[in-house]
Amino acid sequence: MTTSDSSGGQPSDIATSLSRGTNWWGAFVIGLAGTILVTGIVPFAVQSMGAAAIPAIGLVVLIGMVVCLCMGELAAMWPHRTGGMPSYAYESFKPVGENAARHIGGVSGWGYWLGWFPVAPINMLLAAGYIAVLFNVPLGRNLQPIGTLGTPVPLGVLVITLIGLVVVFVPCYLGIRLGATFATVLGVVSMVPLTLLVLLPAFKPSSFHWSNISGFHYANPSTSGVVFFLSWIFVISWSAVAMEAAACYIGECRNPARDAKIALTAEGLYGVFIYIATAVVFVGVLGASLESADPLTLYTSFADHIFGHAGWVKYIIGVPLVFALLLSVLNAIMGVARSLFQAAEDGMLPIWFAHKNRHHVPDRAMAFNLVCALIVALLGSPVRIYIFSNVGYLVAVTVSLFGYFVVRQYQPHLVSPFRMPGWFRWIALACGIFLAVDYFIGGWSSPQIVVAPDETHFLFILGLVIVAIYAPLYLWRKNYDRRHGQGPTGDQSNSVAALAAADTIDTTS
């Protein structure tokens, strides 16, 4: 007997409870949301680190490439799983025990949520600021909606941010096809000009100075050191590993075995290029004049060195930046909703997240992301959000790398249509160990080094507390299952048969 999903004709071994409505291109362009985070982190890193940001970014983005290849293999192996990186943790860790695997998957999914949903408020705040500057929108007075926990935000920027988040939610709600179409427009309009921009120094060699890069010197030599470097590695990893976002949509691809390989490999290769190239050309062209971490200011200054000062420059830079930021907002609402959805189907998070609308997308999980994004936008401080958000994200990344090693080492009978060489598992393990060490050394120190010297460890601890909320959420789900006479999903092959009825299940109890 075979089980088909709503798109029709998919056999049971690749069945999914979401509609297979896209292909590798859809996964790739929506996944560009992770690559597009280059526009925020590279200016921030090079302004603070100087040329030393180049090897730091290079190291992290190569780890990101490893993650993409690992997730491509796992996605092709388990195409019935949706939600990307954390959704494979449950399957990966089954050799250590069913219960342990389920909880590792649950914690990974919740940590992934903490890592990705703040992308929406961070980048919507930036986009709103650029829209206000480009189109002369009155800013109004500064507000601190949540007091000293946040930073002042102009009223005009806050209003654009809140409206923008709701508007971007609409194509997310209306299904994967519309979401992929919307992402294609945003991706092409943003990444084509931003990619061409980093190639421009090749046509004007006099604007580029290798002496700015030589030695990979720090902007302030007195701040150099292992802890300083690891603290920045921690923050950079929030963006430069996020190329894996394409994996969130492989479960909705029509030919996941092929699409996983193409989408994740292309995402990783493009990410390696754009992250390293952007850092190199910024340092090579601007050098010591890196006086701002604001992407629009830095990109415009960079373009001025190529084209000369002209009023139109800020528009050819600003408009693509706005579109790039909107694409990352789109994925922050869509992608991580799939992770919550999968964790709920696995019986680890409240069943409320497992609800789908008539467009076969996890509407309640996406609405939850929207509400959380609207609240976090009131903080108005991207730097602070980076810290506590990455406390969750690196949990999911590290677990995924360890999980890949466990699969290749202890489940050799599982063979994916897209398979890396056997030795690749040791690279994944080494990357996972490095990120685990950096999590506690760089993560713990990052508030004082990256945010401000007088900052406490509150942001790191806050991230740990939010990750720990998984425990009461799991207990809530366990109590629900007990009251309704249901057990954990356990064997996915048994639960797939019930997925067709998922839309009609009352999950309001």
C-alpha positions as CSV (number, residue, x, y, z in Angstrom):
1,M,0.0,0.0,0.0
2,T,1.2,3.5,-0.8
3,T,0.4,6.8,0.8
4,S,0.1,9.9,-1.3
5,D,0.3,13.5,-0.3
6,S,-1.9,16.3,-1.5
7,S,0.2,16.9,-4.6
8,G,-0.6,13.4,-5.8
9,G,1.4,10.5,-6.8
10,Q,4.2,10.5,-4.2
11,P,4.9,7.0,-2.8
12,S,4.9,6.4,0.9
13,D,8.7,6.4,1.3
14,I,8.7,10.1,0.4
15,A,5.2,11.1,1.7
16,T,4.8,14.3,3.6
17,S,1.9,16.0,5.3
18,L,2.7,19.3,3.5
19,S,2.0,19.9,-0.2
20,R,4.8,19.2,-2.6
21,G,4.4,22.5,-4.5
22,T,7.9,23.6,-5.4
23,N,11.3,22.4,-6.7
24,W,15.0,23.1,-6.1
25,W,14.7,26.6,-7.4
26,G,12.0,27.4,-4.8
27,A,14.0,26.0,-2.0
28,F,17.1,27.8,-3.2
29,V,15.6,31.3,-3.6
30,I,13.7,31.1,-0.3
31,G,16.9,29.8,1.3
32,L,18.8,32.8,0.0
33,A,17.3,34.5,3.1
34,G,20.2,32.9,5.0
35,T,22.8,34.0,2.4
36,I,21.3,37.5,2.4
37,L,22.3,38.0,6.0
38,V,25.7,38.8,4.6
39,T,24.4,42.4,4.2
40,G,24.0,42.8,7.9
41,I,26.9,40.8,9.5
42,V,29.8,41.7,7.1
43,P,29.6,45.5,7.6
44,F,29.2,44.9,11.3
45,A,32.2,42.5,11.5
46,V,34.6,44.4,9.3
47,Q,33.9,47.7,11.0
48,S,34.8,46.2,14.4
49,M,37.4,43.6,13.5
50,G,39.1,45.2,10.5
51,A,40.8,42.9,8.0
52,A,40.8,40.1,10.7
53,A,37.1,39.7,9.8
54,I,38.0,38.1,6.6
55,P,39.5,34.8,8.0
56,A,36.8,34.8,10.7
57,I,34.0,35.0,8.1
58,G,35.8,32.6,5.8
59,L,36.1,30.0,8.6
60,V,32.5,30.2,9.6
61,V,31.1,30.2,6.0
62,L,33.1,27.1,5.2
63,I,31.5,25.4,8.2
64,G,28.2,26.6,6.7
65,M,29.1,24.9,3.5
66,V,29.8,21.7,5.4
67,V,26.4,22.0,7.1
68,C,24.7,22.5,3.7
69,L,26.3,19.4,2.3
70,C,25.4,17.3,5.4
71,M,21.8,18.6,5.3
72,G,21.5,17.9,1.6
73,E,22.4,14.3,2.2
74,L,20.0,13.9,5.1
75,A,17.2,15.8,3.3
76,A,17.5,13.4,0.4
77,M,17.5,10.4,2.8
78,W,14.4,11.5,4.8
79,P,12.3,13.5,2.3
80,H,9.2,13.0,4.5
81,R,10.7,15.3,7.1
82,T,10.0,19.1,6.8
83,G,11.6,22.0,8.7
84,G,15.2,21.5,7.6
85,M,18.2,21.1,9.9
86,P,16.5,20.3,13.3
87,S,13.9,18.0,11.7
88,Y,16.6,15.4,10.9
89,A,18.0,15.3,14.5
90,Y,15.3,12.9,15.6
91,E,16.1,10.4,12.8
92,S,19.9,10.9,13.2
93,F,20.1,10.1,16.9
94,K,17.9,7.0,16.9
95,P,21.0,4.8,17.5
96,V,21.3,6.4,21.0
97,G,17.7,5.5,21.9
98,E,14.2,6.5,20.8
99,N,13.5,8.8,23.8
100,A,16.8,10.5,23.6
101,A,16.4,11.0,19.8
102,R,13.0,12.5,20.3
103,H,14.2,15.0,22.9
104,I,17.3,15.9,20.9
105,G,15.0,16.6,18.0
106,G,12.6,18.6,20.2
107,V,15.3,20.8,21.7
108,S,17.0,21.3,18.4
109,G,13.7,22.4,16.8
110,W,12.9,24.9,19.6
111,G,16.5,26.2,19.5
112,Y,16.2,26.6,15.7
113,W,13.1,28.7,16.3
114,L,14.9,30.9,18.7
115,G,17.7,31.3,16.1
116,W,15.6,32.1,13.1
117,F,12.5,34.0,14.1
118,P,14.4,37.1,15.4
119,V,15.7,37.6,11.8
120,A,12.2,39.0,11.0
121,P,12.2,41.9,13.4
122,I,15.9,42.6,13.0
123,N,15.8,42.9,9.3
124,M,12.4,44.5,9.1
125,L,13.7,47.3,11.4
126,L,16.7,47.8,9.1
127,A,14.4,47.8,6.0
128,A,12.1,50.2,7.6
129,G,14.9,52.6,8.4
130,Y,16.2,52.4,4.8
131,I,12.6,53.0,3.4
132,A,12.3,56.1,5.6
133,V,15.7,57.4,4.4
134,L,15.2,56.7,0.7
135,F,11.6,58.0,0.5
136,N,11.8,60.8,3.1
137,V,9.3,59.3,5.4
138,P,8.9,61.4,8.6
139,L,10.6,59.7,11.4
140,G,8.7,61.3,14.3
141,R,9.9,61.2,17.9
142,N,11.9,58.3,19.4
143,L,10.2,55.7,21.4
144,Q,11.3,53.0,23.9
145,P,8.2,50.8,24.0
146,I,9.7,48.4,26.6
147,G,11.9,50.8,28.5
148,T,15.6,50.3,29.1
149,L,15.5,46.7,27.8
150,G,15.5,48.1,24.3
151,T,16.9,51.1,22.4
152,P,15.1,54.2,21.1
153,V,13.3,53.6,17.8
154,P,11.8,56.5,15.7
155,L,8.0,56.2,15.5
156,G,8.0,56.2,11.7
157,V,10.5,53.3,11.6
158,L,8.5,51.3,14.2
159,V,5.2,51.8,12.3
160,I,6.8,50.7,9.0
161,T,8.3,47.7,10.8
162,L,5.0,46.5,12.3
163,I,3.1,47.0,9.0
164,G,5.8,45.3,7.0
165,L,5.9,42.2,9.1
166,V,2.1,41.7,8.6
167,V,2.3,42.3,4.9
168,V,5.1,39.8,4.4
169,F,3.1,37.3,6.4
170,V,0.4,37.2,3.6
171,P,2.4,35.3,0.9
172,C,3.6,33.0,3.6
173,Y,0.0,32.1,4.6
174,L,-1.1,31.6,1.0
175,G,1.1,28.6,0.3
176,I,4.5,27.4,-0.8
177,R,4.0,28.3,-4.5
178,L,3.2,31.9,-3.8
179,G,5.9,32.1,-1.2
180,A,8.5,30.8,-3.7
181,T,7.3,33.2,-6.4
182,F,7.5,36.1,-3.9
183,A,11.0,34.9,-2.9
184,T,12.1,34.7,-6.5
185,V,11.2,38.3,-7.1
186,L,12.9,39.5,-3.9
187,G,15.9,37.2,-4.5
188,V,16.6,38.3,-8.0
189,V,16.1,42.0,-7.4
190,S,18.3,41.9,-4.4
191,M,21.1,39.4,-5.0
192,V,21.9,40.2,-8.6
193,P,22.9,43.9,-8.0
194,L,24.6,43.1,-4.7
195,T,26.6,40.3,-6.4
196,L,27.6,42.6,-9.2
197,L,28.6,45.2,-6.7
198,V,31.3,43.1,-5.1
199,L,32.7,42.4,-8.6
200,L,33.0,46.1,-9.5
201,P,36.6,46.6,-8.1
202,A,37.8,44.2,-10.9
203,F,36.8,46.9,-13.4
204,K,38.4,49.7,-11.4
205,P,41.6,48.2,-9.9
206,S,42.7,51.6,-8.6
207,S,39.9,51.5,-6.1
208,F,41.2,48.3,-4.5
209,H,44.2,48.2,-2.1
210,W,45.8,44.9,-1.1
211,S,47.7,46.6,1.6
212,N,44.4,47.0,3.5
213,I,44.1,43.2,3.7
214,S,47.7,42.2,4.1
215,G,48.3,40.5,7.4
216,F,44.6,40.4,8.3
217,H,45.2,43.1,10.9
218,Y,42.7,44.0,13.6
219,A,41.0,47.4,13.5
220,N,42.3,47.9,17.0
221,P,45.3,45.7,17.8
222,S,44.8,46.0,21.5
223,T,41.5,44.0,21.2
224,S,43.1,41.1,19.5
225,G,43.2,37.7,21.2
226,V,41.6,34.2,21.2
227,V,38.6,35.2,23.2
228,F,37.9,38.3,21.1
229,F,38.2,36.2,17.9
230,L,35.9,33.4,19.3
231,S,33.3,35.9,20.4
232,W,33.1,37.3,16.9
233,I,33.0,33.7,15.5
234,F,29.9,33.2,17.7
235,V,28.1,36.2,16.4
236,I,29.2,35.7,12.8
237,S,27.9,32.1,12.9
238,W,24.4,33.4,13.4
239,S,24.5,34.6,9.8
240,A,27.2,32.8,7.9
241,V,25.9,29.3,8.7
242,A,22.3,30.2,7.8
243,M,22.7,29.2,4.2
244,E,21.2,25.9,5.4
245,A,17.7,27.5,5.3
246,A,17.1,25.9,1.9
247,A,16.7,22.6,3.7
248,C,13.5,23.8,5.3
249,Y,11.6,23.4,2.0
250,I,13.0,20.1,0.7
251,G,10.0,18.3,2.2
252,E,7.8,20.3,-0.1
253,C,9.9,19.7,-3.3
254,R,8.4,17.5,-6.0
255,N,11.6,15.5,-6.4
256,P,13.4,15.8,-3.1
257,A,16.2,13.4,-3.8
258,R,17.4,15.5,-6.8
259,D,16.3,18.9,-5.4
260,A,18.1,18.5,-2.1
261,K,21.4,18.0,-3.8
262,I,21.0,20.9,-6.2
263,A,19.5,23.4,-3.8
264,L,21.8,22.8,-0.8
265,T,25.0,22.6,-2.9
266,A,24.2,25.7,-4.9
267,E,23.2,27.6,-1.7
268,G,26.5,26.6,0.0
269,L,28.7,27.5,-2.9
270,Y,27.0,30.8,-3.5
271,G,27.2,31.6,0.2
272,V,30.9,30.9,0.4
273,F,31.5,33.2,-2.5
274,I,29.3,36.1,-1.5
275,Y,30.4,36.2,2.2
276,I,34.1,36.0,1.5
277,A,34.0,38.3,-1.5
278,T,32.0,41.0,0.3
279,A,34.4,41.0,3.2
280,V,37.4,41.2,0.9
281,V,36.2,44.0,-1.3
282,F,34.9,46.1,1.6
283,V,38.3,45.9,3.4
284,G,40.2,46.3,0.2
285,V,38.3,49.3,-1.0
286,L,37.4,51.1,2.2
287,G,40.3,50.1,4.5
288,A,40.6,52.3,7.6
289,S,37.5,54.4,6.5
290,L,35.2,51.7,7.9
291,E,33.5,54.0,10.4
292,S,30.0,52.6,10.4
293,A,28.4,49.2,10.8
294,D,25.2,50.3,9.1
295,P,24.8,48.3,5.8
296,L,23.3,51.1,3.8
297,T,26.0,53.6,4.8
298,L,28.8,51.1,4.2
299,Y,27.5,49.8,0.9
300,T,26.9,53.4,-0.3
301,S,30.4,54.5,0.8
302,F,31.8,51.5,-1.1
303,A,29.8,52.4,-4.3
304,D,31.0,56.0,-4.0
305,H,34.6,54.8,-4.3
306,I,33.7,53.1,-7.5
307,F,31.2,55.5,-9.2
308,G,32.0,58.7,-7.4
309,H,29.5,60.7,-5.3
310,A,26.1,60.8,-7.0
311,G,22.6,61.1,-5.7
312,W,21.4,58.0,-7.5
313,V,23.9,55.7,-5.8
314,K,21.9,55.4,-2.6
315,Y,18.9,54.2,-4.5
316,I,20.8,51.5,-6.5
317,I,22.2,50.3,-3.2
318,G,19.2,51.0,-0.9
319,V,16.4,49.4,-3.0
320,P,18.2,46.0,-3.4
321,L,19.1,46.1,0.3
322,V,15.4,46.6,1.2
323,F,14.4,43.7,-1.0
324,A,17.2,41.5,0.5
325,L,16.0,42.2,4.0
326,L,12.4,41.5,3.1
327,L,13.4,38.1,1.7
328,S,15.1,37.2,5.0
329,V,11.9,38.3,6.8
330,L,9.9,36.0,4.6
331,N,12.0,33.0,5.5
332,A,12.1,33.8,9.2
333,I,8.3,33.5,9.2
334,M,8.0,30.5,6.8
335,G,11.0,28.3,7.4
336,V,11.1,28.0,11.1
337,A,7.4,27.4,11.1
338,R,8.1,24.1,9.3
339,S,10.5,23.2,12.1
340,L,7.9,23.8,14.8
341,F,5.3,21.9,12.7
342,Q,7.6,18.9,12.5
343,A,8.5,18.9,16.2
344,A,4.7,19.0,16.9
345,E,4.1,16.1,14.6
346,D,6.8,14.2,16.4
347,G,5.0,14.8,19.7
348,M,7.6,17.1,21.3
349,L,5.8,20.5,21.1
350,P,2.2,21.4,21.5
351,I,-0.1,20.0,18.8
352,W,-1.3,23.5,18.2
353,F,1.8,24.0,16.0
354,A,0.8,21.0,13.8
355,H,-2.3,22.8,12.3
356,K,-2.4,23.5,8.6
357,N,-4.6,25.8,6.6
358,R,-6.3,25.0,3.3
359,H,-3.1,26.0,1.5
360,H,-1.3,23.2,3.3
361,V,1.0,25.4,5.2
362,P,1.5,25.5,9.0
363,D,-0.5,28.6,9.6
364,R,-0.6,28.7,13.4
365,A,3.2,28.2,13.6
366,M,3.7,31.1,11.2
367,A,1.3,33.3,13.1
368,F,3.2,32.5,16.3
369,N,6.4,33.6,14.6
370,L,4.7,36.8,13.4
371,V,3.4,37.7,16.9
372,C,6.8,37.0,18.5
373,A,8.5,39.1,15.8
374,L,6.2,42.0,16.4
375,I,7.1,41.8,20.1
376,V,10.8,41.5,19.6
377,A,10.8,44.4,17.2
378,L,10.0,46.7,20.2
379,L,13.6,46.0,21.4
380,G,14.9,48.0,18.6
381,S,18.5,46.7,19.1
382,P,19.8,44.1,16.5
383,V,23.1,43.6,18.3
384,R,21.4,42.4,21.5
385,I,19.0,40.2,19.6
386,Y,22.0,38.5,17.8
387,I,23.4,37.2,21.1
388,F,20.3,35.6,22.8
389,S,19.1,34.3,19.4
390,N,22.3,32.5,18.6
391,V,22.2,30.7,21.9
392,G,19.4,28.7,20.4
393,Y,20.6,28.6,16.8
394,L,24.0,27.1,17.5
395,V,22.3,24.3,19.5
396,A,20.5,23.2,16.4
397,V,23.6,23.6,14.2
398,T,25.9,21.7,16.5
399,V,23.3,18.9,17.0
400,S,22.9,18.6,13.2
401,L,26.6,18.1,12.7
402,F,26.9,15.5,15.4
403,G,23.7,13.9,14.1
404,Y,25.2,13.6,10.6
405,F,28.3,11.9,12.2
406,V,26.1,9.4,14.1
407,V,24.2,8.5,10.9
408,R,27.3,7.8,8.9
409,Q,29.2,6.1,11.7
410,Y,26.4,4.0,13.2
411,Q,23.8,3.6,10.5
412,P,25.8,2.6,7.5
413,H,22.8,0.7,6.0
414,L,21.1,4.1,5.4
415,V,22.1,5.3,2.0
416,S,21.0,8.6,0.6
417,P,20.6,9.4,-3.1
418,F,23.0,12.3,-2.5
419,R,26.0,10.9,-0.5
420,M,29.2,12.5,0.6
421,P,32.4,10.4,0.9
422,G,32.8,8.5,4.1
423,W,35.6,10.7,5.4
424,F,33.3,13.7,5.3
425,R,31.7,12.5,8.6
426,W,34.9,13.4,10.4
427,I,34.9,16.9,9.0
428,A,31.3,17.3,10.2
429,L,32.3,16.0,13.7
430,A,35.3,18.5,13.8
431,C,33.0,21.4,12.9
432,G,30.5,20.4,15.5
433,I,33.2,20.2,18.2
434,F,34.6,23.6,17.2
435,L,31.2,25.2,17.4
436,A,30.4,23.5,20.7
437,V,33.6,24.9,22.2
438,D,32.9,28.4,20.7
439,Y,29.4,28.2,22.1
440,F,30.6,28.4,25.7
441,I,33.8,30.5,25.3
442,G,32.8,32.9,22.5
443,G,29.1,33.0,23.4
444,W,29.6,33.7,27.1
445,S,32.1,36.5,26.3
446,S,30.3,38.0,23.3
447,P,28.0,40.5,25.2
448,Q,31.0,42.4,26.6
449,I,33.1,42.2,23.5
450,V,30.5,42.6,20.7
451,V,27.8,44.7,22.4
452,A,29.5,46.8,25.1
453,P,32.3,46.4,27.7
454,D,29.8,47.1,30.5
455,E,27.3,44.5,29.2
456,T,26.5,41.7,31.6
457,H,26.0,38.0,30.7
458,F,22.2,38.6,30.8
459,L,21.7,38.1,27.0
460,F,23.5,34.7,26.9
461,I,21.6,33.6,30.0
462,L,18.3,34.8,28.5
463,G,19.0,32.6,25.5
464,L,19.6,29.6,27.7
465,V,16.3,30.3,29.6
466,I,14.3,30.5,26.4
467,V,15.8,27.2,25.1
468,A,14.9,25.7,28.5
469,I,11.2,26.6,27.9
470,Y,11.2,23.5,25.7
471,A,10.7,21.4,28.9
472,P,7.3,22.9,29.9
473,L,6.2,22.9,26.3
474,Y,7.0,19.2,26.1
475,L,5.2,18.5,29.3
476,W,2.2,20.4,28.0
477,R,2.2,18.2,24.9
478,K,2.6,15.0,27.0
479,N,-0.3,16.0,29.2
480,Y,-2.4,16.7,26.1
481,D,-1.6,13.3,24.6
482,R,-2.4,11.6,27.9
483,R,-5.8,13.3,28.2
484,H,-6.7,12.3,24.6
485,G,-5.3,8.8,24.8
486,Q,-2.6,9.4,22.3
487,G,1.0,8.2,22.4
488,P,4.1,9.8,20.8
489,T,4.3,9.4,17.1
490,G,7.4,7.2,17.4
491,D,7.5,5.3,14.1
492,Q,7.1,7.8,11.3
493,S,6.0,5.1,8.9
494,N,2.9,4.5,11.0
495,S,2.1,8.2,11.5
496,V,2.3,9.1,7.9
497,A,-0.9,7.2,7.2
498,A,-2.7,9.6,9.5
499,L,-1.3,12.8,8.0
500,A,-4.1,13.2,5.4
501,A,-6.5,13.8,8.2
502,A,-4.3,16.3,10.0
503,D,-6.2,19.3,8.7
504,T,-9.4,18.1,10.3
505,I,-8.0,17.3,13.8
506,D,-9.3,19.6,16.5
507,T,-6.1,21.1,18.0
508,T,-7.8,23.8,20.1
509,S,-8.1,21.7,23.3
